[in-house]
């Protein structure tokens, strides 16, 4: 069953150790040598969901990693855990193989602007 981020953030939702599936659009993506952080939103609420993904070798998954950019649509299967960060309730932990990327965005042809902040 696919969940919405709004359902996951509701007071009634109970965290279980079972796998869940969430789809949405990438807001931000940052990849390090063996771990990646992806923030997605599905339009069901204003709060994004952080995806924490692990991989053994960055070079092995470079094709998938290079396709995950702001605005791209993805589906992620993983385990929802309580977040150690005080800024978010939960995060979705998964392996890079559990991410399906739909389409491709040519950043040179269709640049996405950075988030604007207002004082």
N, C-alpha and C positions, 0 to 999 in steps of 0.2 A: 504494500500500500504506500502511495506517495503522500507525503505530508506537506503542509504549508508552514512557512516560518511563523506565521501568526498562531497556528495551532501549537507549535513547539514552545512558543513564549507564553502561552496561556497558563493561568494558575492551576488549571485542572490537569495539565500534562504531567505525567510521571515518567521519570527517566528510567529506562530499562536497558539491559545489556544486549538487546536484540538490534539487528540491523534495520535502519530506516533509509528511505530514499527521499531526496529533496532535489528539486530543479529550480534554476533561477539564472539571473544574469550576473556576471562578474562585475563587482565594483572596484576591487583592488586585488592584486596578486603579487606576492613577494616570495621568491624561492631562494633558499640557501643550499648548502652542499648536500644535506640529507633530509631536509624538512622544508615544507612550503606552507604559506598562509594565504588563503583565498577568502575574500569576503563576498558573499552573494546576497541578492535580494530577489524575491519572487513576485513582488508587487502586492502581496497580501497585507503588508504592514510597512511601517517606516524603518523598523529595526532590521539590520542585516544579520546574517548568520556567518560565523567564522568557521571555515573548513581548515583543519590541520592535517596535512597529508605528508606521508613519509615515503621515502624511496631509498634504495640502496646505492644506486649510482645515478648522478644527475645526467651524465652523458647518455645513459641507456634510455632515458625518458625525455630527451631533449625535444623530440617532435611534439609530444603532448604538452610539455611545459611551454614551449614557444607559441603554441596555439591559444593558451589561456591568457587572454588580455581583457582589459576593460570593455564591457559590452557584449562579450561572447556568451552564448547560452550553454549551460552545462547541467548535467544530472550527476548527483553524487550519492553513492551508497556507503553508509558508514555507521558507526556507533556514536550516539549522542551522549556526551558526558558533561558533567558540571564543569564550568570554566574556572580556572584559577584566577582569571582576570575579574576585577570588580566592575568592569564596564559592560560585561555581558553575562547572561545567565548560563548559557550552554555553548558548546562548540561541538562540531562534528569531526570525529577522528576517522581517517580512512587511509587506504593505500592509494598511490597514484593510479593503480590499475582499476580502481573503483570509480574513476571519473570518466564520464563520457562527454566529449566536446562536440557540439553541433556547429558546423560551419567553420568559417575562418574570416578573420578581419585583417585586411591589409592596412596596417597603421600608417603607412606612407600615403595611401590614397584616401583613407577615411580616419583622420586623426581625431582622437577623443580628448577634450579639454580636461585639465586637472580640476579637482573640486575647488570651488571658490569659497573663501571664507569672508564673512562680513563682520566688522567690529561694531 
